[in-house]
Amino acid sequence: MNSTPQPVATKESLPSRWILSAAFTAAFLAAVLVSSQIQLSMIDHGHDWWRIFAWQLVGWGFWVPVAPWLLGVGARLSRSQLRSSLWWLREAATALGLTTLHLLLAAGTFTVLQPYLPVDSYTFIESVFRSCASWFHIDLLIYCVGLTIGYGLGGYRKARASELRESQLETELARAQLETLRLQIQPHFLFNTLHSVAALVRRKSNDRALEMLIGLSELLRSTLDRSERSLVPLSEDLDFVRRYIELQRARFADRLSADIDVADDCLEQPVPNFLLQPLVENAIRHGIARRAAPGHLVIRARLEEHRLRIEIADNGVGLPEGFESNGHQGLGLSNTRSRLHQLYGERASLAVRNRLTGGVVAVVTLPAEPDPATAPNVATEAIAGQRVSVG
């Protein structure tokens, strides 16, 4: 499993196409409104509205191609680090140059169009002074508005990038923790199984020991095939635990039997990889193995109000006095509880209690997927049948 955080992709520039579209719309509306206001205020002068509109459209439209740069400057200002004096001088010189160019363009347009004919006409020099008086304060306002919008959008993008980076880091941390917990299961399970094989060898039960070693080899092979996934279908985990029970029957012979009773609509529900095996191992090792009478194990799964409920029950010796499920530090239970918390938070739970008829039952509840086929990281294999007996 790759636990290296991937870099968060961020764009230095804001989406220019959207900015240009918004800026053109604003310039066009401003030209229409100002032209109409001028025409209405001097309605008896005989001015041509289209001349006034063309003059205003050139004046306002100048800032359309400049808008991406202006918002980009505002976005860069949103960064926390201080800018150098050279940066400020460069940006101020650029702003002054653009303003001068705009005033000259507005004056030239005014001179060519002469929008106040037939009442007044202006030379280019007169148009320059008139443009400075008419446009300079508007240019200053446009600069302030553009920088403010760019600053706000830059801060928003920065916050979104920070949230995405934190989310990725949290995801990678959770994956690393799950990987650590998963790796704890395998040596623990392997140690206990090999310990059982050694016990059979000491008792001269060589045939059973060989049978357990062959079963262990097959089980480890299937473990390698599925070890990279965090979630698997319940059917796949049941198939694995059924092989594990068959392996244990080589040790207990006729003293161990099991029933797997799972509803059809539960088989494809995603569950944590290797969820059942530690709980079944606990039931056999701490419950059934400690009594002389035959032991029976029941694994049951049902969907109850959008939740998957799984029970692993045994008829063993029961829990010791003073046992507290949440405070128990055994590897199987604590590991399972930690993995459930990493994957589901407070939406999943594990409870262990004595049965009224004797023995112990472990109950796992998980949120159910409405459409298990779309759940991430889940294979599609399923074991056939609704009820399976082992032994």
C-alpha beads as a LAMMPS data file, in Angstrom:
LAMMPS data file: protein, C-alpha beads

391 atoms
390 bonds

1 atom types
1 bond types

-500.0 500.0 xlo xhi
-500.0 500.0 ylo yhi
-500.0 500.0 zlo zhi

Masses

1 110.0

Atoms # bond

1 1 1 0.000 0.000 0.000
2 1 1 1.403 3.367 -1.002
3 1 1 1.436 5.688 1.987
4 1 1 3.347 8.572 0.380
5 1 1 1.194 11.716 0.350
6 1 1 0.633 13.047 -3.150
7 1 1 1.210 16.763 -3.722
8 1 1 -1.860 18.944 -3.904
9 1 1 -2.316 20.421 -7.331
10 1 1 -2.925 24.170 -7.134
11 1 1 -3.130 26.752 -9.888
12 1 1 -1.270 30.046 -9.583
13 1 1 -3.746 31.891 -11.824
14 1 1 -7.478 32.201 -11.469
15 1 1 -9.646 30.856 -14.346
16 1 1 -9.110 33.573 -17.005
17 1 1 -12.078 32.566 -19.170
18 1 1 -14.518 33.178 -16.341
19 1 1 -12.845 36.455 -15.399
20 1 1 -12.912 37.718 -18.986
21 1 1 -16.579 36.779 -19.373
22 1 1 -17.549 38.513 -16.133
23 1 1 -15.414 41.575 -16.925
24 1 1 -16.895 41.954 -20.428
25 1 1 -20.433 41.657 -19.059
26 1 1 -19.697 44.300 -16.407
27 1 1 -18.054 46.631 -18.977
28 1 1 -20.948 46.279 -21.430
29 1 1 -23.575 46.985 -18.761
30 1 1 -21.588 49.944 -17.431
31 1 1 -21.276 51.380 -20.950
32 1 1 -25.031 51.012 -21.537
33 1 1 -25.974 52.568 -18.199
34 1 1 -23.562 55.511 -18.380
35 1 1 -24.399 56.234 -22.027
36 1 1 -28.101 56.191 -21.249
37 1 1 -27.584 58.465 -18.245
38 1 1 -25.600 60.981 -20.318
39 1 1 -28.155 60.870 -23.125
40 1 1 -31.078 61.399 -20.741
41 1 1 -29.349 64.244 -18.873
42 1 1 -28.771 66.109 -22.175
43 1 1 -31.754 64.848 -24.144
44 1 1 -32.377 68.238 -25.820
45 1 1 -28.780 68.573 -27.132
46 1 1 -29.202 66.235 -30.068
47 1 1 -26.329 63.887 -29.172
48 1 1 -25.963 60.534 -30.948
49 1 1 -26.398 57.799 -28.307
50 1 1 -24.356 55.312 -30.328
51 1 1 -21.333 57.645 -30.378
52 1 1 -21.569 58.033 -26.609
53 1 1 -21.997 54.280 -26.175
54 1 1 -18.962 53.468 -28.377
55 1 1 -16.823 55.942 -26.390
56 1 1 -17.946 54.445 -23.077
57 1 1 -17.541 50.860 -24.291
58 1 1 -13.919 51.522 -25.279
59 1 1 -13.290 53.208 -21.921
60 1 1 -14.789 50.420 -19.821
61 1 1 -13.736 47.634 -22.192
62 1 1 -10.055 48.512 -21.758
63 1 1 -10.128 46.783 -18.380
64 1 1 -11.553 43.512 -19.713
65 1 1 -8.198 42.009 -20.859
66 1 1 -6.488 43.597 -17.834
67 1 1 -8.882 41.940 -15.346
68 1 1 -7.051 38.549 -15.087
69 1 1 -3.772 40.328 -14.312
70 1 1 -5.445 42.643 -11.788
71 1 1 -7.176 39.791 -9.939
72 1 1 -3.927 37.827 -10.085
73 1 1 -2.124 40.649 -8.276
74 1 1 -4.845 40.615 -5.618
75 1 1 -4.550 36.836 -5.296
76 1 1 -0.792 37.083 -4.791
77 1 1 -1.360 39.688 -2.100
78 1 1 -3.400 37.108 -0.147
79 1 1 -0.287 35.111 0.594
80 1 1 1.089 35.494 4.077
81 1 1 4.700 36.267 3.204
82 1 1 5.751 39.920 2.827
83 1 1 6.532 41.198 -0.660
84 1 1 9.838 42.860 -1.481
85 1 1 10.102 46.567 -2.259
86 1 1 11.064 45.689 -5.820
87 1 1 7.841 43.716 -6.248
88 1 1 5.756 46.667 -5.043
89 1 1 7.610 49.082 -7.333
90 1 1 7.147 46.781 -10.307
91 1 1 3.426 46.365 -9.713
92 1 1 2.949 50.100 -9.090
93 1 1 4.814 50.954 -12.298
94 1 1 2.664 48.476 -14.230
95 1 1 -0.501 49.981 -12.763
96 1 1 0.638 53.522 -13.593
97 1 1 1.531 52.501 -17.138
98 1 1 -1.847 50.834 -17.679
99 1 1 -3.705 53.849 -16.294
100 1 1 -1.768 56.223 -18.565
101 1 1 -2.458 53.999 -21.562
102 1 1 -6.143 53.879 -20.669
103 1 1 -6.433 57.658 -20.356
104 1 1 -4.699 58.197 -23.707
105 1 1 -6.907 55.571 -25.377
106 1 1 -10.040 57.151 -23.898
107 1 1 -8.878 60.609 -25.071
108 1 1 -8.119 59.355 -28.575
109 1 1 -11.501 57.642 -28.811
110 1 1 -13.242 60.783 -27.563
111 1 1 -11.404 62.894 -30.174
112 1 1 -12.315 60.557 -33.025
113 1 1 -15.956 59.983 -32.079
114 1 1 -16.749 63.490 -30.772
115 1 1 -19.752 62.144 -28.817
116 1 1 -20.996 65.624 -27.789
117 1 1 -21.590 66.870 -31.319
118 1 1 -23.374 68.987 -32.418
119 1 1 -22.997 71.019 -29.210
120 1 1 -19.256 70.685 -28.474
121 1 1 -16.103 69.355 -30.117
122 1 1 -12.697 68.778 -28.535
123 1 1 -9.061 68.608 -29.615
124 1 1 -6.868 65.701 -28.491
125 1 1 -5.198 67.789 -25.756
126 1 1 -8.596 68.893 -24.480
127 1 1 -9.753 65.269 -24.599
128 1 1 -6.753 64.186 -22.501
129 1 1 -7.617 66.635 -19.741
130 1 1 -11.297 65.668 -19.946
131 1 1 -10.413 61.959 -19.769
132 1 1 -8.226 62.514 -16.707
133 1 1 -11.087 64.307 -14.989
134 1 1 -13.666 61.708 -16.062
135 1 1 -11.718 58.421 -15.748
136 1 1 -8.943 58.752 -13.167
137 1 1 -11.170 58.274 -10.118
138 1 1 -12.978 55.431 -11.929
139 1 1 -9.631 53.758 -12.685
140 1 1 -8.702 54.034 -9.006
141 1 1 -12.032 52.441 -8.036
142 1 1 -11.542 49.636 -10.574
143 1 1 -8.086 48.931 -9.147
144 1 1 -9.392 48.755 -5.591
145 1 1 -12.344 46.519 -6.532
146 1 1 -10.175 44.231 -8.674
147 1 1 -7.509 43.842 -5.991
148 1 1 -10.175 43.166 -3.354
149 1 1 -11.901 40.504 -5.469
150 1 1 -8.564 38.903 -6.346
151 1 1 -7.501 38.960 -2.707
152 1 1 -10.730 37.265 -1.646
153 1 1 -10.589 34.622 -4.392
154 1 1 -6.906 33.972 -3.677
155 1 1 -7.630 33.510 0.017
156 1 1 -10.502 31.172 -0.809
157 1 1 -8.344 29.041 -3.129
158 1 1 -5.584 28.988 -0.522
159 1 1 -8.031 27.804 2.148
160 1 1 -9.412 25.107 -0.188
161 1 1 -5.908 23.904 -1.044
162 1 1 -5.031 23.789 2.657
163 1 1 -8.183 21.793 3.435
164 1 1 -7.418 19.356 0.606
165 1 1 -3.831 18.938 1.800
166 1 1 -4.975 18.299 5.376
167 1 1 -7.584 15.830 4.144
168 1 1 -4.973 13.946 2.125
169 1 1 -2.591 13.851 5.077
170 1 1 -5.361 12.561 7.361
171 1 1 -6.252 9.911 4.782
172 1 1 -2.644 8.783 4.455
173 1 1 -2.280 8.686 8.239
174 1 1 -5.405 6.539 8.543
175 1 1 -4.089 4.217 5.820
176 1 1 -0.758 3.910 7.582
177 1 1 -2.493 3.112 10.869
178 1 1 -4.729 0.527 9.185
179 1 1 -1.710 -1.033 7.509
180 1 1 0.052 -1.282 10.879
181 1 1 -2.993 -2.894 12.459
182 1 1 -3.395 -5.296 9.550
183 1 1 0.230 -6.367 9.757
184 1 1 -0.297 -7.133 13.452
185 1 1 -2.982 -9.684 12.605
186 1 1 -0.882 -11.949 10.423
187 1 1 2.045 -12.696 12.771
188 1 1 -0.383 -13.045 15.691
189 1 1 -2.528 -15.532 13.760
190 1 1 0.564 -17.340 12.427
191 1 1 2.134 -17.630 15.885
192 1 1 -1.028 -19.109 17.421
193 1 1 -1.466 -21.611 14.581
194 1 1 2.158 -22.745 14.705
195 1 1 1.827 -23.057 18.475
196 1 1 -1.108 -25.422 17.892
197 1 1 0.969 -27.431 15.391
198 1 1 3.795 -27.714 17.921
199 1 1 1.330 -28.929 20.557
200 1 1 0.105 -31.673 18.192
201 1 1 3.692 -32.731 17.442
202 1 1 4.453 -32.979 21.154
203 1 1 1.400 -35.209 21.550
204 1 1 2.648 -37.408 18.674
205 1 1 -0.385 -36.411 16.561
206 1 1 1.750 -36.133 13.454
207 1 1 -1.069 -36.672 10.956
208 1 1 -3.095 -33.840 12.438
209 1 1 -0.008 -31.603 12.589
210 1 1 0.681 -32.273 8.897
211 1 1 -2.940 -31.550 8.066
212 1 1 -2.717 -28.243 9.928
213 1 1 0.498 -27.269 8.117
214 1 1 -1.080 -27.973 4.730
215 1 1 -4.155 -25.973 5.695
216 1 1 -1.944 -23.157 6.992
217 1 1 -0.068 -23.057 3.682
218 1 1 -3.317 -22.697 1.717
219 1 1 -4.592 -20.066 4.119
220 1 1 -1.425 -17.979 3.874
221 1 1 -1.601 -18.130 0.081
222 1 1 -5.124 -16.714 0.128
223 1 1 -3.972 -14.103 2.670
224 1 1 -1.364 -12.785 0.218
225 1 1 -3.984 -12.528 -2.534
226 1 1 -6.194 -10.162 -0.535
227 1 1 -3.797 -8.373 1.818
228 1 1 -3.684 -5.038 -0.052
229 1 1 -7.367 -4.164 0.321
230 1 1 -8.894 -2.355 3.272
231 1 1 -12.419 -3.580 2.513
232 1 1 -13.681 -6.862 1.058
233 1 1 -17.154 -8.363 0.584
234 1 1 -18.433 -10.184 3.648
235 1 1 -18.622 -13.329 1.506
236 1 1 -14.865 -13.202 0.939
237 1 1 -14.114 -12.757 4.626
238 1 1 -16.481 -15.642 5.400
239 1 1 -14.692 -17.839 2.900
240 1 1 -11.378 -17.066 4.581
241 1 1 -12.699 -17.710 8.081
242 1 1 -14.306 -20.981 6.963
243 1 1 -10.855 -22.157 5.838
244 1 1 -9.485 -21.061 9.189
245 1 1 -12.137 -23.104 11.025
246 1 1 -11.300 -26.150 8.895
247 1 1 -7.673 -25.648 9.868
248 1 1 -8.598 -25.589 13.560
249 1 1 -10.703 -28.746 13.189
250 1 1 -7.497 -30.580 12.386
251 1 1 -6.459 -29.711 15.934
252 1 1 -9.758 -30.259 17.741
253 1 1 -11.121 -33.125 15.588
254 1 1 -14.742 -33.810 16.597
255 1 1 -14.677 -31.235 19.399
256 1 1 -15.277 -28.287 17.032
257 1 1 -18.208 -27.560 14.720
258 1 1 -19.517 -24.344 13.235
259 1 1 -22.543 -22.864 11.475
260 1 1 -22.356 -19.882 9.125
261 1 1 -25.798 -18.311 8.860
262 1 1 -25.724 -15.231 6.614
263 1 1 -28.602 -13.574 4.785
264 1 1 -28.223 -13.270 1.020
265 1 1 -28.394 -9.458 1.082
266 1 1 -25.369 -9.369 3.413
267 1 1 -22.922 -11.305 1.239
268 1 1 -21.770 -8.357 -0.879
269 1 1 -21.672 -5.842 1.965
270 1 1 -18.127 -4.414 2.398
271 1 1 -16.378 -5.199 5.674
272 1 1 -12.814 -4.584 6.911
273 1 1 -10.346 -7.109 5.554
274 1 1 -9.680 -9.914 8.097
275 1 1 -12.539 -8.722 10.311
276 1 1 -13.881 -12.127 11.343
277 1 1 -10.717 -14.178 11.810
278 1 1 -9.463 -12.520 15.054
279 1 1 -12.945 -12.769 16.585
280 1 1 -13.313 -16.433 15.594
281 1 1 -9.811 -17.134 16.896
282 1 1 -10.719 -15.543 20.241
283 1 1 -13.860 -17.655 20.468
284 1 1 -11.934 -20.869 19.804
285 1 1 -8.836 -20.106 21.835
286 1 1 -10.399 -18.510 24.912
287 1 1 -13.793 -20.203 24.894
288 1 1 -14.034 -23.579 23.192
289 1 1 -10.446 -24.753 23.804
290 1 1 -10.877 -24.361 27.574
291 1 1 -13.709 -26.851 27.918
292 1 1 -13.663 -30.603 27.476
293 1 1 -17.097 -30.863 25.877
294 1 1 -17.566 -30.333 22.127
295 1 1 -17.546 -26.697 21.093
296 1 1 -19.877 -25.030 18.644
297 1 1 -19.404 -21.751 16.831
298 1 1 -22.106 -19.703 15.080
299 1 1 -21.442 -16.818 12.674
300 1 1 -24.578 -14.884 11.818
301 1 1 -25.108 -11.723 9.717
302 1 1 -28.239 -9.670 9.076
303 1 1 -29.142 -6.216 7.733
304 1 1 -31.064 -4.178 10.306
305 1 1 -32.212 -0.633 9.440
306 1 1 -29.331 0.253 7.100
307 1 1 -26.784 -1.394 9.361
308 1 1 -24.926 -4.666 9.027
309 1 1 -24.981 -6.728 12.225
310 1 1 -22.518 -9.624 12.547
311 1 1 -22.492 -12.027 15.501
312 1 1 -19.798 -14.570 16.399
313 1 1 -21.124 -16.783 19.200
314 1 1 -19.583 -19.779 20.969
315 1 1 -20.606 -22.177 23.756
316 1 1 -17.271 -21.942 25.554
317 1 1 -16.411 -21.097 29.143
318 1 1 -17.608 -17.497 28.935
319 1 1 -15.925 -14.255 29.881
320 1 1 -13.846 -14.042 33.058
321 1 1 -15.316 -12.140 35.974
322 1 1 -14.691 -8.412 35.759
323 1 1 -14.164 -8.496 31.993
324 1 1 -14.726 -5.099 30.367
325 1 1 -15.024 -5.115 26.581
326 1 1 -13.862 -1.545 25.964
327 1 1 -10.976 -1.851 28.381
328 1 1 -9.783 -5.295 27.281
329 1 1 -6.276 -5.102 25.816
330 1 1 -6.155 -8.437 23.971
331 1 1 -4.692 -7.998 20.506
332 1 1 -7.666 -9.480 18.622
333 1 1 -10.333 -7.263 20.193
334 1 1 -8.258 -4.088 20.519
335 1 1 -7.020 -4.396 16.935
336 1 1 -10.513 -4.977 15.562
337 1 1 -11.902 -2.046 17.548
338 1 1 -9.102 0.240 16.310
339 1 1 -9.631 -0.733 12.686
340 1 1 -13.367 -0.144 12.953
341 1 1 -12.730 3.288 14.427
342 1 1 -10.230 4.182 11.676
343 1 1 -12.630 3.174 8.913
344 1 1 -16.000 4.238 10.313
345 1 1 -15.470 6.446 13.366
346 1 1 -18.478 6.371 15.691
347 1 1 -20.670 4.682 13.069
348 1 1 -19.332 1.209 13.908
349 1 1 -19.055 -0.709 17.163
350 1 1 -17.818 -3.946 18.686
351 1 1 -19.437 -5.414 21.808
352 1 1 -18.502 -8.636 23.613
353 1 1 -20.727 -10.188 26.269
354 1 1 -21.716 -13.506 27.857
355 1 1 -24.633 -15.434 26.388
356 1 1 -27.561 -16.435 28.566
357 1 1 -27.215 -20.009 27.323
358 1 1 -23.477 -20.097 28.047
359 1 1 -20.471 -18.946 26.093
360 1 1 -19.703 -15.581 24.563
361 1 1 -21.063 -13.525 21.675
362 1 1 -19.160 -10.757 19.871
363 1 1 -21.398 -8.319 17.993
364 1 1 -20.067 -6.061 15.241
365 1 1 -22.294 -3.374 13.725
366 1 1 -21.292 -1.454 10.603
367 1 1 -23.020 1.033 8.310
368 1 1 -24.489 -0.858 5.365
369 1 1 -23.939 0.185 1.753
370 1 1 -27.201 0.755 -0.186
371 1 1 -25.421 -0.417 -3.348
372 1 1 -22.473 -2.638 -2.348
373 1 1 -21.314 -2.941 -5.971
374 1 1 -20.288 0.738 -5.955
375 1 1 -18.446 0.576 -2.636
376 1 1 -14.702 1.298 -3.022
377 1 1 -12.027 -1.346 -2.658
378 1 1 -14.456 -4.285 -2.703
379 1 1 -14.162 -7.422 -4.810
380 1 1 -17.229 -9.086 -6.317
381 1 1 -16.659 -12.693 -5.365
382 1 1 -19.335 -14.397 -3.294
383 1 1 -19.624 -17.801 -1.750
384 1 1 -22.704 -19.671 -2.808
385 1 1 -25.414 -20.543 -0.354
386 1 1 -27.131 -18.924 2.564
387 1 1 -26.273 -21.327 5.360
388 1 1 -23.074 -23.372 5.597
389 1 1 -22.134 -25.921 8.219
390 1 1 -18.520 -26.714 9.063
391 1 1 -17.854 -29.943 10.829

Bonds

1 1 1 2
2 1 2 3
3 1 3 4
4 1 4 5
5 1 5 6
6 1 6 7
7 1 7 8
8 1 8 9
9 1 9 10
10 1 10 11
11 1 11 12
12 1 12 13
13 1 13 14
14 1 14 15
15 1 15 16
16 1 16 17
17 1 17 18
18 1 18 19
19 1 19 20
20 1 20 21
21 1 21 22
22 1 22 23
23 1 23 24
24 1 24 25
25 1 25 26
26 1 26 27
27 1 27 28
28 1 28 29
29 1 29 30
30 1 30 31
31 1 31 32
32 1 32 33
33 1 33 34
34 1 34 35
35 1 35 36
36 1 36 37
37 1 37 38
38 1 38 39
39 1 39 40
40 1 40 41
41 1 41 42
42 1 42 43
43 1 43 44
44 1 44 45
45 1 45 46
46 1 46 47
47 1 47 48
48 1 48 49
49 1 49 50
50 1 50 51
51 1 51 52
52 1 52 53
53 1 53 54
54 1 54 55
55 1 55 56
56 1 56 57
57 1 57 58
58 1 58 59
59 1 59 60
60 1 60 61
61 1 61 62
62 1 62 63
63 1 63 64
64 1 64 65
65 1 65 66
66 1 66 67
67 1 67 68
68 1 68 69
69 1 69 70
70 1 70 71
71 1 71 72
72 1 72 73
73 1 73 74
74 1 74 75
75 1 75 76
76 1 76 77
77 1 77 78
78 1 78 79
79 1 79 80
80 1 80 81
81 1 81 82
82 1 82 83
83 1 83 84
84 1 84 85
85 1 85 86
86 1 86 87
87 1 87 88
88 1 88 89
89 1 89 90
90 1 90 91
91 1 91 92
92 1 92 93
93 1 93 94
94 1 94 95
95 1 95 96
96 1 96 97
97 1 97 98
98 1 98 99
99 1 99 100
100 1 100 101
101 1 101 102
102 1 102 103
103 1 103 104
104 1 104 105
105 1 105 106
106 1 106 107
107 1 107 108
108 1 108 109
109 1 109 110
110 1 110 111
111 1 111 112
112 1 112 113
113 1 113 114
114 1 114 115
115 1 115 116
116 1 116 117
117 1 117 118
118 1 118 119
119 1 119 120
120 1 120 121
121 1 121 122
122 1 122 123
123 1 123 124
124 1 124 125
125 1 125 126
126 1 126 127
127 1 127 128
128 1 128 129
129 1 129 130
130 1 130 131
131 1 131 132
132 1 132 133
133 1 133 134
134 1 134 135
135 1 135 136
136 1 136 137
137 1 137 138
138 1 138 139
139 1 139 140
140 1 140 141
141 1 141 142
142 1 142 143
143 1 143 144
144 1 144 145
145 1 145 146
146 1 146 147
147 1 147 148
148 1 148 149
149 1 149 150
150 1 150 151
151 1 151 152
152 1 152 153
153 1 153 154
154 1 154 155
155 1 155 156
156 1 156 157
157 1 157 158
158 1 158 159
159 1 159 160
160 1 160 161
161 1 161 162
162 1 162 163
163 1 163 164
164 1 164 165
165 1 165 166
166 1 166 167
167 1 167 168
168 1 168 169
169 1 169 170
170 1 170 171
171 1 171 172
172 1 172 173
173 1 173 174
174 1 174 175
175 1 175 176
176 1 176 177
177 1 177 178
178 1 178 179
179 1 179 180
180 1 180 181
181 1 181 182
182 1 182 183
183 1 183 184
184 1 184 185
185 1 185 186
186 1 186 187
187 1 187 188
188 1 188 189
189 1 189 190
190 1 190 191
191 1 191 192
192 1 192 193
193 1 193 194
194 1 194 195
195 1 195 196
196 1 196 197
197 1 197 198
198 1 198 199
199 1 199 200
200 1 200 201
201 1 201 202
202 1 202 203
203 1 203 204
204 1 204 205
205 1 205 206
206 1 206 207
207 1 207 208
208 1 208 209
209 1 209 210
210 1 210 211
211 1 211 212
212 1 212 213
213 1 213 214
214 1 214 215
215 1 215 216
216 1 216 217
217 1 217 218
218 1 218 219
219 1 219 220
220 1 220 221
221 1 221 222
222 1 222 223
223 1 223 224
224 1 224 225
225 1 225 226
226 1 226 227
227 1 227 228
228 1 228 229
229 1 229 230
230 1 230 231
231 1 231 232
232 1 232 233
233 1 233 234
234 1 234 235
235 1 235 236
236 1 236 237
237 1 237 238
238 1 238 239
239 1 239 240
240 1 240 241
241 1 241 242
242 1 242 243
243 1 243 244
244 1 244 245
245 1 245 246
246 1 246 247
247 1 247 248
248 1 248 249
249 1 249 250
250 1 250 251
251 1 251 252
252 1 252 253
253 1 253 254
254 1 254 255
255 1 255 256
256 1 256 257
257 1 257 258
258 1 258 259
259 1 259 260
260 1 260 261
261 1 261 262
262 1 262 263
263 1 263 264
264 1 264 265
265 1 265 266
266 1 266 267
267 1 267 268
268 1 268 269
269 1 269 270
270 1 270 271
271 1 271 272
272 1 272 273
273 1 273 274
274 1 274 275
275 1 275 276
276 1 276 277
277 1 277 278
278 1 278 279
279 1 279 280
280 1 280 281
281 1 281 282
282 1 282 283
283 1 283 284
284 1 284 285
285 1 285 286
286 1 286 287
287 1 287 288
288 1 288 289
289 1 289 290
290 1 290 291
291 1 291 292
292 1 292 293
293 1 293 294
294 1 294 295
295 1 295 296
296 1 296 297
297 1 297 298
298 1 298 299
299 1 299 300
300 1 300 301
301 1 301 302
302 1 302 303
303 1 303 304
304 1 304 305
305 1 305 306
306 1 306 307
307 1 307 308
308 1 308 309
309 1 309 310
310 1 310 311
311 1 311 312
312 1 312 313
313 1 313 314
314 1 314 315
315 1 315 316
316 1 316 317
317 1 317 318
318 1 318 319
319 1 319 320
320 1 320 321
321 1 321 322
322 1 322 323
323 1 323 324
324 1 324 325
325 1 325 326
326 1 326 327
327 1 327 328
328 1 328 329
329 1 329 330
330 1 330 331
331 1 331 332
332 1 332 333
333 1 333 334
334 1 334 335
335 1 335 336
336 1 336 337
337 1 337 338
338 1 338 339
339 1 339 340
340 1 340 341
341 1 341 342
342 1 342 343
343 1 343 344
344 1 344 345
345 1 345 346
346 1 346 347
347 1 347 348
348 1 348 349
349 1 349 350
350 1 350 351
351 1 351 352
352 1 352 353
353 1 353 354
354 1 354 355
355 1 355 356
356 1 356 357
357 1 357 358
358 1 358 359
359 1 359 360
360 1 360 361
361 1 361 362
362 1 362 363
363 1 363 364
364 1 364 365
365 1 365 366
366 1 366 367
367 1 367 368
368 1 368 369
369 1 369 370
370 1 370 371
371 1 371 372
372 1 372 373
373 1 373 374
374 1 374 375
375 1 375 376
376 1 376 377
377 1 377 378
378 1 378 379
379 1 379 380
380 1 380 381
381 1 381 382
382 1 382 383
383 1 383 384
384 1 384 385
385 1 385 386
386 1 386 387
387 1 387 388
388 1 388 389
389 1 389 390
390 1 390 391
